[in-house]
Amino acid sequence: MPDEPQRQIPELDDFRAEATAFLDRVARPRRGGGTAPAWGEGDDRVSLFRGATEEEVQAAREWRRTVFDAGFGWITGPVELGGRGLPARYERAYLQIERGYETPSRSPLGVSLGMVGPTLQHFGSPEAVKRWLRAIYRGDSVGCQLFSEPDAGSDLAAVSTRATRRGDEWVINGQKVWTSGAHFSDVGLLLARTSPAPRHRNLTAFVIDMHAPGVEVRPLRQMTGGADFNEVFLNDVVVPDAYRLGEVDGGWKVALATLMHERGAIGGAAGGGNGLFRMERLVAMLHHLGRSTDPQVRQAYARVHAGVAAAKAMRERAEAAARAGGPPGSEMSLSKLALTENLAALAHLVGLALGPKLLADTGEWGTFAWSEFVLGVPGFRLGGGTDEIQRNIIAERVLGLPKEPAAAPNRSSTS
């Protein structure tokens, strides 16, 4: 058979022109070309864990379908599955252009596109990929991550949810917790115990239908007032073996890959990717409040500015490694840790600048609105692996330091 003709990759400038023409047709340019709105304009609410409304989820899905059908929804994805098959630099170029337009928030689909999709693509069977992958990237299906459990904490290898094989099916029983977006998700990436083998060799990963019989989702109310997280109960949930990810008892490898995608997605915001760290907006706040000459405030602002600049440089280094074909590595843990440090620094700056206005709602724009953000910052030290876990990873895998010695068993002082 003759060789298939090699597919032509468009010039990057031609791709940018195509993307701009598409966005001009379907969206309005953002005022200021994607820069932060002027002080006093727009919605002043600032939140880390802002629960998506049903309307926001639907808007994100519909926008995703529009973008996907135009050829910009899965730019790096395989052509045979609906992607464009282009290098990652084309996706970065598109996202940079899209930021200059008023579009629905991508956050309701963050876990789905940043974690569930990439893991399914790498480890899924042909049946699972056909059933879910294109639907995830098009927004027809939304994914969530079913890893954490009430008794496991950050020790993911200690999950107790069990999957028992029954012919070509698995029956799953257990409970998951802190599941973002489970209440509007269609598919879940789940880790379960499947054998009595030693730790890290007794787990298997699956994708499950979140609408299947036996799946129950209950919201968890946060102190911010929102309910972005859920606990998920699994009672005799039947999952086809075709929806298994990777090998039986090989789920630890799948979990590590997913966590690297998660930390990369979270840590990418450390350099300003999520809009919280727009320096011009913070400067406008300090000038408006008359705090721009206060030495303590200026020092706190400098700490935020330096942290964001360093995180941006680290993110660019990780992206350069990815362009060279390297897998996600320990730099993702560095980025995630940098994000939590930058968030804490930003919360400190806001507290210094606003003072009592952070605690009492006087109706003044851009003041009390920061309270929800400040309340949410401690939670970010837990999501995606606690700060302590990240430091252990950095110490052991990056710096090559020895592991901490095991804790001595408790011994009673009485006989």
C-alpha positions as CSV (number, residue, x, y, z in Angstrom):
1,M,0.0,0.0,0.0
2,P,1.3,3.5,-0.7
3,D,2.2,5.7,2.2
4,E,-0.4,8.0,3.4
5,P,0.3,11.7,2.6
6,Q,1.8,13.6,5.5
7,R,-0.6,16.0,7.1
8,Q,0.3,19.6,6.7
9,I,0.7,21.7,9.9
10,P,-0.3,25.3,9.4
11,E,2.0,28.1,10.0
12,L,1.6,29.6,13.5
13,D,0.7,33.0,12.1
14,D,-2.0,31.5,9.9
15,F,-3.4,29.5,12.9
16,R,-3.5,32.7,14.9
17,A,-5.4,34.5,12.2
18,E,-7.9,31.6,11.9
19,A,-8.4,31.6,15.7
20,T,-8.9,35.4,15.7
21,A,-11.5,35.2,12.9
22,F,-13.4,32.5,14.7
23,L,-13.5,34.4,18.0
24,D,-14.5,37.6,16.2
25,R,-17.6,35.7,15.0
26,V,-18.7,34.1,18.2
27,A,-17.5,36.4,21.1
28,R,-17.0,40.0,22.0
29,P,-13.6,41.5,22.6
30,R,-12.8,42.1,26.2
31,R,-12.3,45.7,27.2
32,G,-8.6,46.5,27.4
33,G,-7.7,43.5,25.4
34,G,-7.7,41.0,28.2
35,T,-6.2,43.3,30.9
36,A,-7.8,43.6,34.3
37,P,-10.9,45.8,34.5
38,A,-10.5,49.2,36.0
39,W,-11.1,49.6,39.7
40,G,-14.8,49.7,40.5
41,E,-15.9,48.0,37.3
42,G,-17.6,44.6,37.0
43,D,-18.1,41.8,39.6
44,D,-15.8,42.4,42.6
45,R,-16.2,38.9,44.1
46,V,-12.8,37.2,44.6
47,S,-12.9,33.5,45.5
48,L,-10.8,30.4,45.2
49,F,-13.6,27.9,45.7
50,R,-16.5,29.5,43.9
51,G,-19.2,27.0,43.3
52,A,-20.4,27.0,39.7
53,T,-24.1,27.5,39.3
54,E,-26.1,25.4,36.9
55,E,-26.1,28.2,34.5
56,E,-22.3,28.6,34.6
57,V,-21.8,24.9,34.0
58,Q,-24.2,24.9,31.1
59,A,-22.5,28.0,29.6
60,A,-19.1,26.3,29.9
61,R,-20.4,23.2,28.2
62,E,-22.0,25.1,25.4
63,W,-18.9,27.2,24.8
64,R,-16.8,24.1,24.8
65,R,-19.0,22.6,22.1
66,T,-18.7,25.7,20.0
67,V,-14.9,25.8,20.3
68,F,-14.5,22.1,19.7
69,D,-16.7,22.1,16.6
70,A,-14.6,24.9,15.2
71,G,-11.4,22.9,15.7
72,F,-10.0,24.7,18.8
73,G,-11.4,22.5,21.6
74,W,-8.7,19.8,21.5
75,I,-5.9,21.3,19.5
76,T,-3.2,18.8,20.6
77,G,-5.6,15.8,20.5
78,P,-5.4,12.9,18.0
79,V,-7.2,13.7,14.7
80,E,-9.0,10.4,14.7
81,L,-10.7,11.3,18.0
82,G,-11.7,14.8,17.0
83,G,-8.5,16.7,17.8
84,R,-6.3,18.9,15.6
85,G,-3.1,16.9,16.2
86,L,-1.0,20.1,16.5
87,P,1.9,20.8,18.8
88,A,1.3,22.4,22.2
89,R,2.5,25.8,21.1
90,Y,-0.6,26.1,19.0
91,E,-2.9,25.5,22.0
92,R,-0.9,28.1,24.0
93,A,-1.3,30.6,21.1
94,Y,-5.1,30.0,21.0
95,L,-5.5,30.4,24.7
96,Q,-3.6,33.7,24.7
97,I,-5.9,35.0,22.0
98,E,-9.0,33.7,23.7
99,R,-8.1,35.7,26.9
100,G,-8.8,38.8,24.9
101,Y,-12.5,37.9,24.5
102,E,-15.5,37.7,26.8
103,T,-16.1,33.9,27.2
104,P,-17.6,31.7,29.8
105,S,-15.4,30.5,32.6
106,R,-13.4,27.3,32.0
107,S,-13.3,26.5,35.7
108,P,-16.3,24.1,35.8
109,L,-14.4,21.9,33.3
110,G,-11.0,22.2,34.9
111,V,-10.8,18.8,36.5
112,S,-12.4,17.2,33.5
113,L,-10.0,18.7,30.9
114,G,-6.9,18.9,33.0
115,M,-6.9,15.6,34.8
116,V,-9.6,13.1,33.8
117,G,-9.1,13.5,30.0
118,P,-5.3,13.2,29.9
119,T,-5.3,10.2,32.2
120,L,-8.1,8.4,30.2
121,Q,-6.3,9.1,27.0
122,H,-3.1,7.5,28.3
123,F,-4.5,4.5,30.2
124,G,-7.9,3.9,28.8
125,S,-9.0,0.9,26.8
126,P,-10.3,1.4,23.2
127,E,-13.8,1.0,24.5
128,A,-13.4,3.6,27.3
129,V,-11.7,6.1,25.1
130,K,-14.4,5.8,22.5
131,R,-17.2,6.1,25.1
132,W,-15.8,9.1,27.0
133,L,-12.8,10.9,25.6
134,R,-14.2,12.9,22.8
135,A,-17.3,13.7,24.9
136,I,-15.1,15.0,27.7
137,Y,-13.1,17.4,25.4
138,R,-16.3,18.5,23.7
139,G,-18.0,19.2,26.9
140,D,-20.8,16.6,26.3
141,S,-19.5,14.8,29.5
142,V,-17.8,16.3,32.5
143,G,-15.4,14.3,34.6
144,C,-14.4,14.4,38.3
145,Q,-11.7,12.7,40.4
146,L,-12.7,10.1,43.0
147,F,-9.4,9.6,44.9
148,S,-9.7,11.1,48.5
149,E,-11.4,9.2,51.3
150,P,-12.4,10.1,54.8
151,D,-9.9,7.8,56.5
152,A,-7.0,8.0,53.9
153,G,-6.2,11.7,54.0
154,S,-3.2,12.5,52.0
155,D,-2.1,8.8,52.1
156,L,-3.6,7.8,48.8
157,A,-2.3,4.3,49.1
158,A,-4.5,3.7,52.1
159,V,-7.9,4.0,50.2
160,S,-10.4,1.4,51.4
161,T,-13.0,1.6,48.6
162,R,-13.1,-2.0,47.2
163,A,-13.6,-3.3,43.7
164,T,-14.5,-7.0,43.4
165,R,-14.2,-8.8,40.1
166,R,-17.3,-10.6,38.8
167,G,-16.5,-12.0,35.4
168,D,-16.2,-9.1,32.9
169,E,-17.4,-6.6,35.5
170,W,-16.3,-5.1,38.8
171,V,-18.6,-4.3,41.8
172,I,-17.5,-1.3,43.7
173,N,-18.3,-0.3,47.3
174,G,-16.9,2.5,49.4
175,Q,-16.9,6.3,49.9
176,K,-15.0,9.2,48.4
177,V,-14.8,12.7,49.7
178,W,-13.7,16.3,48.7
179,T,-14.8,15.5,45.1
180,S,-14.9,18.8,43.2
181,G,-17.8,19.1,40.7
182,A,-19.2,15.6,41.4
183,H,-22.8,17.1,41.5
184,F,-22.6,18.0,37.8
185,S,-20.2,15.3,36.5
186,D,-21.0,12.4,34.2
187,V,-17.8,10.3,34.6
188,G,-15.6,9.7,37.6
189,L,-11.9,8.7,37.7
190,L,-11.8,6.3,40.6
191,L,-9.1,4.5,42.6
192,A,-10.1,1.3,44.5
193,R,-8.4,-1.6,46.3
194,T,-8.6,-4.8,44.3
195,S,-6.3,-7.3,46.2
196,P,-4.6,-8.0,49.5
197,A,-1.2,-7.4,48.0
198,P,1.2,-4.9,49.6
199,R,0.7,-1.2,49.5
200,H,1.0,0.5,46.1
201,R,0.5,-2.9,44.4
202,N,-3.1,-3.5,45.4
203,L,-5.0,-0.7,43.7
204,T,-6.7,-0.4,40.3
205,A,-8.1,2.6,38.6
206,F,-11.4,2.9,36.7
207,V,-13.7,5.3,35.0
208,I,-17.2,5.1,36.2
209,D,-20.6,6.4,35.1
210,M,-21.6,8.9,37.7
211,H,-25.3,8.3,36.8
212,A,-25.0,4.5,37.4
213,P,-27.2,2.8,40.0
214,G,-25.6,2.9,43.4
215,V,-23.7,6.3,43.0
216,E,-24.9,8.9,45.5
217,V,-23.5,12.4,45.6
218,R,-23.9,14.6,48.7
219,P,-22.7,18.2,48.8
220,L,-20.3,19.5,51.5
221,R,-20.8,23.0,52.8
222,Q,-17.7,25.2,53.3
223,M,-17.1,28.0,55.7
224,T,-17.1,30.4,52.7
225,G,-20.8,29.5,52.2
226,G,-20.3,27.6,49.0
227,A,-20.6,23.8,48.3
228,D,-17.9,23.1,45.7
229,F,-17.0,19.7,47.1
230,N,-18.9,16.5,47.6
231,E,-18.8,13.2,49.3
232,V,-19.7,10.3,47.0
233,F,-21.1,7.0,48.2
234,L,-20.7,3.8,46.0
235,N,-23.0,1.0,46.8
236,D,-22.7,-2.1,44.6
237,V,-21.8,0.0,41.6
238,V,-21.2,-2.2,38.5
239,V,-18.4,-1.2,36.2
240,P,-17.4,-3.1,33.0
241,D,-13.8,-4.3,32.9
242,A,-13.4,-2.3,29.7
243,Y,-13.6,0.8,31.9
244,R,-10.5,-0.2,33.9
245,L,-7.5,2.1,33.4
246,G,-4.2,0.3,33.2
247,E,-3.4,-3.1,34.6
248,V,-5.2,-4.8,37.5
249,D,-3.4,-3.8,40.7
250,G,-1.5,-1.2,38.6
251,G,-3.6,1.7,39.7
252,W,-0.8,3.4,41.6
253,K,0.9,4.3,38.3
254,V,-2.4,5.7,37.0
255,A,-2.8,7.7,40.3
256,L,0.7,9.2,40.1
257,A,0.2,10.3,36.5
258,T,-3.2,11.9,37.4
259,L,-1.7,13.7,40.4
260,M,1.1,15.1,38.2
261,H,-1.5,16.4,35.8
262,E,-3.5,17.8,38.8
263,R,-0.5,19.6,40.3
264,G,0.5,20.9,36.9
265,A,-3.0,22.3,36.4
266,I,-3.1,23.8,39.9
267,G,0.4,25.0,39.9
268,G,0.1,26.7,36.5
269,A,-1.9,29.4,38.3
270,A,1.0,30.4,40.5
271,G,2.4,32.6,37.8
272,G,-0.8,34.5,37.4
273,G,-2.7,32.1,35.2
274,N,-6.0,32.3,37.2
275,G,-6.2,36.1,37.2
276,L,-5.9,36.6,41.0
277,F,-2.3,37.8,40.7
278,R,-2.8,40.6,38.2
279,M,-0.5,43.2,39.6
280,E,-2.1,46.2,38.0
281,R,-5.4,45.4,39.8
282,L,-3.6,45.1,43.1
283,V,-1.8,48.4,42.5
284,A,-5.1,50.1,41.8
285,M,-6.5,48.7,45.0
286,L,-3.6,50.0,47.1
287,H,-3.8,53.5,45.5
288,H,-7.6,53.6,46.0
289,L,-7.3,52.7,49.6
290,G,-4.4,55.2,50.2
291,R,-2.1,52.4,51.3
292,S,0.5,52.5,48.5
293,T,3.0,54.4,50.6
294,D,2.8,52.3,53.7
295,P,6.1,50.5,54.2
296,Q,4.6,47.3,55.4
297,V,2.1,47.2,52.6
298,R,4.7,47.9,50.0
299,Q,6.9,45.0,51.4
300,A,3.9,42.7,51.3
301,Y,3.2,43.7,47.7
302,A,6.8,43.1,46.8
303,R,6.6,39.6,48.2
304,V,3.6,38.8,46.0
305,H,5.2,40.4,42.9
306,A,8.5,38.4,43.4
307,G,6.7,35.1,44.1
308,V,4.5,35.4,41.0
309,A,7.5,36.3,38.8
310,A,9.5,33.3,40.1
311,A,6.5,31.0,39.6
312,K,6.0,32.2,36.1
313,A,9.7,31.5,35.3
314,M,9.3,28.0,36.8
315,R,6.2,27.3,34.8
316,E,7.9,28.4,31.6
317,R,10.8,26.0,32.4
318,A,8.3,23.1,32.9
319,E,6.6,24.0,29.6
320,A,10.0,24.0,27.8
321,A,10.6,20.5,29.2
322,A,7.2,19.3,28.0
323,R,7.9,20.7,24.5
324,A,11.1,18.7,24.5
325,G,9.1,15.5,25.1
326,G,9.7,15.2,28.8
327,P,6.9,13.8,31.1
328,P,5.4,15.9,33.9
329,G,7.9,15.7,36.7
330,S,8.7,17.0,40.2
331,E,8.6,20.6,39.0
332,M,4.9,20.2,39.2
333,S,5.2,19.8,43.0
334,L,7.3,23.0,43.1
335,S,4.7,24.9,41.1
336,K,1.9,23.7,43.3
337,L,3.8,24.7,46.5
338,A,4.7,28.0,44.9
339,L,1.0,28.7,44.3
340,T,0.0,28.1,47.9
341,E,2.8,30.3,49.1
342,N,1.7,33.1,46.7
343,L,-1.9,32.8,47.8
344,A,-0.9,33.1,51.4
345,A,1.2,36.2,50.6
346,L,-1.7,37.7,48.7
347,A,-4.0,37.1,51.6
348,H,-1.5,38.8,53.9
349,L,-1.3,41.8,51.6
350,V,-5.1,42.1,51.3
351,G,-5.5,41.9,55.1
352,L,-2.9,44.6,55.6
353,A,-4.4,46.9,53.0
354,L,-8.1,46.4,53.9
355,G,-8.0,46.1,57.7
356,P,-11.5,46.1,59.1
357,K,-13.0,46.5,55.7
358,L,-12.2,42.8,55.1
359,L,-14.5,41.8,58.0
360,A,-17.5,44.1,57.6
361,D,-19.6,44.5,54.5
362,T,-20.0,48.3,54.1
363,G,-21.1,48.0,50.5
364,E,-17.8,49.5,49.2
365,W,-16.7,47.9,46.0
366,G,-13.6,45.7,46.1
367,T,-13.3,45.4,49.9
368,F,-15.4,42.9,51.8
369,A,-15.5,40.9,48.5
370,W,-12.0,39.6,49.4
371,S,-13.2,37.9,52.5
372,E,-14.3,34.7,50.7
373,F,-10.8,34.5,49.1
374,V,-9.0,34.9,52.5
375,L,-11.2,32.1,54.0
376,G,-10.5,29.8,51.1
377,V,-6.7,30.1,51.1
378,P,-6.0,27.5,53.9
379,G,-8.0,24.9,51.8
380,F,-5.6,25.3,48.9
381,R,-2.8,23.9,51.1
382,L,-4.7,20.6,51.1
383,G,-6.0,20.3,47.5
384,G,-3.8,18.4,45.1
385,G,-1.6,17.1,47.9
386,T,-0.8,18.9,51.1
387,D,2.1,21.3,51.4
388,E,3.8,18.7,53.6
389,I,3.4,16.0,50.9
390,Q,4.8,18.4,48.3
391,R,7.9,19.2,50.4
392,N,8.6,15.5,50.9
393,I,8.4,15.0,47.2
394,I,10.8,17.9,46.5
395,A,13.2,16.7,49.3
396,E,13.3,13.1,48.2
397,R,12.9,13.2,44.4
398,V,14.5,16.6,43.6
399,L,17.2,17.0,46.2
400,G,17.8,13.3,46.8
401,L,17.5,13.6,50.6
402,P,16.8,10.4,52.6
403,K,13.3,9.5,53.6
404,E,12.1,10.4,57.0
405,P,12.5,7.5,59.5
406,A,9.4,5.6,60.4
407,A,7.8,6.7,63.6
408,A,8.5,4.6,66.7
409,P,5.5,2.6,67.9
410,N,3.7,3.9,71.0
411,R,4.7,2.0,74.1
412,S,2.6,2.1,77.3
413,S,4.4,3.2,80.4
414,T,2.4,0.7,82.4
415,S,2.6,-3.0,82.4
